[in-house]
Amino acid sequence: MKYDAADLRVEVLGASHDRAVFACGVESLDRYLKTQASQDARRRANAVFVMVEIVSPTVIVGYFSLCATSLSPGDLPEAARKFVPRYPLVSATLLARLAIARERQGEGLGGILLARALRMAWESAGSVGSCMVVVDAIDEGAVSFYAAHGFSRLGETLRLAIAMRRIGELLAGDAR
């Protein structure tokens, strides 16, 4: 079953969200949400957001976390280097985690959650300074997911990035 984004809400992780029952099938992502996410959010080490259905606001359907990071310009593809400042390190936003509950996978929710994460990264880029969103994919399946959504692989690694300029173009297209 596919859901419309109007049926869903993305909000900051809070005490009312039931983290204990969330399971996406990737142990490290499940463990993070259950044991570390609240602490990271309190310390402002990561911003953690959860997706819930409006009709079940305590049940976490998916989540993502964002934080600041930096890259060496040499880590970027040659074509991307002309769009970043000539500094020893380039500021970026790290999409550190993104997960959908196992029983909800295959419904298109990952794309909806990713779109929200990119919008949030775009909206904060002007105030914190970030010229791209970076993700470290967990496996080749995740690489394919991010590549299908406009990310480019950085070398032969599982790291991918999308320029803020490109996110802006995508968001402008949504506004039409």
N, C-alpha and C positions, 0 to 999 in steps of 0.2 A: 504494500500500500504506500503510495506517495502522499506526502503532506505538503500543504501550502505553507509558506513562511508565515502567513497570518495566524496559523494555528500554534505557532511556536514563539517563545520569548527567549532571548539571550540576556543573561544578567550576571552580575558579579556573584561569585560563589559566596553563600551565606550559611549561617547556622541552621536554617530551615531545610536546606537541601540534604537529601538522604544519600550520603556518599557511600555508606556501607554496602549497599546492594548493587552498586554500579559494577558492571563487568563488560569489557570490550573484547576480551580474548587475548589481550597482550598484557602479560603479568606486570611489566614495569609501568605501563600506563594506568592500570587498575590500582596498583600499590601507591603510585604518586597521588592520585585523587583521594584515596582513603587515608593516607598517613602523612603526606607532606604538603599538599596544596594549601590548606588553611594557614599553616605556619608560613609558607612562602608569601602568601597574600598579606598576612599581618606584617611581615618584615619588609614588604614591598620588593621582594626579590623577583617575583613573577606576578603578573596580573592574571587571575584565573576567572574564567567565565564559563557558565554552564548554560546548556540549552534545555528548556523544559517545555512541556506542552502547557498551554494556558489552562486546560482542564485538570492537570495534575502538576501543580507548581512545585512540589517537593521532589518529584521523581526526575532524576538527571537522565536525559536522553543522550547527551553528548557534552563534551567540554573541550576547551582549548586554553592555552596559556601564552601570554606574550611577555617579552622582556627586551631590554636593550642589548645589543651586541655590536661587534665591529669586525671588519674583515680587512685583510691586506688587499690593496688594489690588484696585486699580482695573482690573487686567488680568483679574480673575475675573468670571464672571457674577454678577449681583446675588444670585441664589438661593444661590450658594456662599459669598458673603462672610460670612454669619452663622455659618459653621462655622469661620472662621479667626480668629486673634488680630488685634487692632487694632494692628498694628505697621506701620511704613513698608514693611517687606519681610516676606513670608511665606516661611518655610523650606519647601523641597520636595525631593524626590528626582527627579533627571533620569534618565530612561531614555534615555541618549544615543544608543545604537545597538542595533538588534536585526536580525539577519540569519539566513537559512537558506540552506544550500548549494543552488545552482540545481537540481542533480539530485534534491534531496529536497523541493523546494517542492511544495505541493499534497497533502502527506501529513498535514497537521494539526499539524506540528511547531512552527509559529509560535505557535499557541495554547498548546501545552505550555510552550514557552520563555517566553512572556509570563507565564503563570501562575506560573512559578518566579521570574521577575524581580519580580513583584508581591509574592509571598510574602517574598522577601528584603528588599524595600523595607519591607514591613510589620514584619518582625522587627527591623529596625534603627531604625525610626522612634522607638521609645521611648528609645533611647540617644543618637541624634543630633538628634532634634527635626525632624520632617517631617510636614506635615499633608496632603500630596498627592504623587502621582506625576505628572510632566509629561513629555510627549514632543513632539518637533518632528518631525512626519511628513514624509517625504521627498517625497510626492506624494499626490494624491487617493485612490489605491488604498490607501495606507497609512492615510490618514484613515479610510476605510471599515473597515479591519481593526481599528483601535483603537476606533472607535465601536461596532463589533459586540461588543467586549469591555468595554463600560461606560464608556469615556472620553467626555468631552464637549469639543466644540470651543470654544476660547476666541476669540470674535469671528470675524472673517473670515480668520483666519490658519490656518496648518497646525499650530498648537500645540493640543494637547489635554491634558486633565488628568482625573484620577480622585482623589477624596478618600480619604484613609487610612480614614476612617470607612466608606466604601463597600467598600474592599478588605477590611476587617475583617468586614463583613457577608457578603461573598462567601466568605471563608475559613471563617467559622463555618458557612455552608451546606454547604461541602465536608466538614466534620467530622461532619456528621450521617449 
